[in-house]
Amino acid sequence: MGTYSTLKGFNVQDLASDPSNTLDGEVWYNNPGGAIKCFGLQGDGAWAAGNDCANARSTGGSLGTSPTSVVLFGGEPTVVGDKTETWNGTSWTEVNAMPQGRSVAVAGGSSTAGLAAGGYWTARMSSGEDWDGTNWTTGASLPAARDVAGWTGASTSDVTATNGLCPPGSTAQNSSIRYNGTAWTVGPTMNRATQYGPDGATGAPGTTALIFGGLWYPSPVVSTTTTEQFNGSSWTTVNSMNTARYYAGGAGTSTAAMEVGGSGYPGPTLTNVEFYNGTSWTEGADLAIARSYDNCSGNGSTACICVGGGWPNPVTGADKTEEYSIGPAIKTFTDS
């Protein structure tokens, strides 16, 4: 086992009192108390109100894995279907619109390099658009028209989308599709039955996708707690969520994910939030506003932003932003 100075490059400070200007992860020795202490994120988190977005919307899409840099696009009602907004950690700014309005689309990538594909406007779509941090341009199309799918992909070179509705009619899927930065291809079939409206750990690479929740369809029509993990070649069913839901807001990675809000079937709309640690799901602090078809971005454990929601129209408060965080605290090391 290495020493602290070897691992960190400096020694633990011997102090007469706890410092007032501590940094996350800082360690020191409190001499009068005879204790080694550290400063970091501790305890349970909470949601707090942030600044409103410019356009209340539901069924929109979002790009970005950080709660301080997010792109929000599309959705309903139709007046906001092509509108794009960016979040800088403090406020929303309306920026260049999409050439094609869309809702319930597949997405992937970051706030400076992302994509949107498929979704629904006047009909179910397969077309795609790419975002370069300033403008939207024509991108790769899906193998077939698809909407209300789950997806993961922190980079536009590695995106996985699953389930959803495809022609003919509104046929529910248990298939997956993969994007490699150039083209979409059909991926492995999932273990779950046909469904739509699942969520994903949107910050995970497509090769380690985590997909959870959804609505079984067409029979029986019921929301689910099912969670599946992708390893790049096949899907494995892992531990389920505690609360069945579909079309909530997913965020994080395959080892640190969040499921935020959503709806049961036939209801109600939820405030519930759950966290996944790579093995199991646990309940966390609830939202202030019940939301489904909401958009989330975050690291899946200590920080997240949530905005939008509602079906078939934005709920009251769909322009409201909620921010999740865990407050810092001083912790004393013990030998127990």
HUPE-V365928 format. One line per field, one symbol per residue. ss: DSSP state (H for helix, E for strand, - for the rest). psi: psi as a letter, one per 30 degrees, with the letter a starting at -180 (. if undefined). burial: + if it has 16 or more other ideal C-beta (glycine too) atoms within 10 Angstrom, else -. A space follows every 50 residues. Layout:
ss: ???
psi: ???
burial: ???
This chain:
ss: ---HHHHH----EEE-----------EEEE----EEEEEEE----EEEEE -------E--EEEEEE--EEEEE--E-HHH---EEEE----EEEE----- --E--EEEE----EEEE--E---E---EEEE----EEEE-------E--E EEEEE--EEEEE--EE----EEE--EEEE----EEE--------EE--EE -----HHH-EEE--EE-----EEE--EEEE----EEEE------EE--EE EE----EEEE--E-----E---EEEE----EEE-----------EEEE-- --EEEEE-------------EEEEE--EEEEE----
psi: klleeeefgllkkjlflklfhllkfkkljjeefhkkllkakkakllklka kklfjkllgallkkfkfgjkkklaallffgfgkkkkkgfelkkkaklkej kllhlkllaaffjalklaakcflklfllkkkgfelklkakllflkklhll lljfkffikkklaakllkbijklglllkkgfelklkalklellkllglll iffklffhkkklaljkkfkljkllgkkkkkgfflkkkakllekklliajk laaffilkkjbakakgalklfkklkkgfelklkakllekkklhlklkaff efklkkllllkflklkgffkkkkklkkllkkkklg.
burial: -----------+---------+----++-+------+++++---+-+--+ --+-+++++++++++++-++++++++---++++++++----+--+-++-+ +++++++++++--++++++++--++++++++----+--++-++-++++++ ++++++-+++++++++-----++-+++++----+--++-+-+++++++++ +++++++++++++++++-----++++++++----+--+--+-++++++++ +++++++++++++++---++++++++----+--+--+-++++++++++++ +++++++++++--++-++++++++++----------
